[in-house]
Amino acid sequence: MHTVESVLATLERRGTKKNRDGMARYAIVAEKAFGVAVGDIRKLGKEIGIDHELALALWETEWYEARMLTSFIADPKLVTPALMDRWARDFDNWAICDTLCFHLFDKTPHAMKKVKQWATKKEEFVKRAAFALLASVALHDKKIDDAVLAECLPLIEVAANDDRNFVKKGVSWALRAIAGRRPAVFVEAKELAQKLAASDVPSARWVGKDALREFAKKGK
């Protein structure tokens, strides 16, 4: 049986200074970090399996790797809107934000509601979470109506004016992910990218050009 203490002990054993230094190079800032490779965290998550109570307890430890692990062992069926809000407020780097959105939050039935709520938040990583979550849903949910995703393009247009690095990168990710859906949605997404690329606002222009470069690489 896995406990908070045993999991933290395992993470501590697997942590290295090299990995901690690597986090700094990738702008992953965390006050409490062992320096465990993401691959090792995923392997531990598979070993533990779904254990929602353990996930809740691990999050409260504030250790970076423990919080990363929650994305692999928390039960999406038990993740409430309130819990999503509480954890999002704790996001202090892009890696925690993106991992929770990509591996857990997008599996909940509350994902699109949170996209719309978080898209206008002031906190940098909560706002990024809106668009990381939107990108994750666009990439993973094959059943969602493309029109629902297209309805979020205005959110992208507004948020593209936010010049904070991690926000604008999340916005670009969402735009590119939506564009990867069916042809009709791609047309709308590309039109928005072209509009943003011609903007007088530097951050919006960056988002638009970043998306257009990606489209060009794929021959679109």
Secondary structure by P-SEA (a helix, b strand, c coil): cccaaaaaaaaaaaccaaaaaaaaaacccccccccccaaaaaaaaaaacccaaaaaaaaacccaaaaaaaaaccccccccaaaaaaaaaacccaaaaaaaaacccccccaaaaaaaaacccccaaaaaaaaaaaaaaaaccccccaaaaaaaaaaaaaacccccaaaaaaaaaaaaaaaaccaaaaaaaaaaaaaaaacccaaaaaaaaaaaaaaaaacc
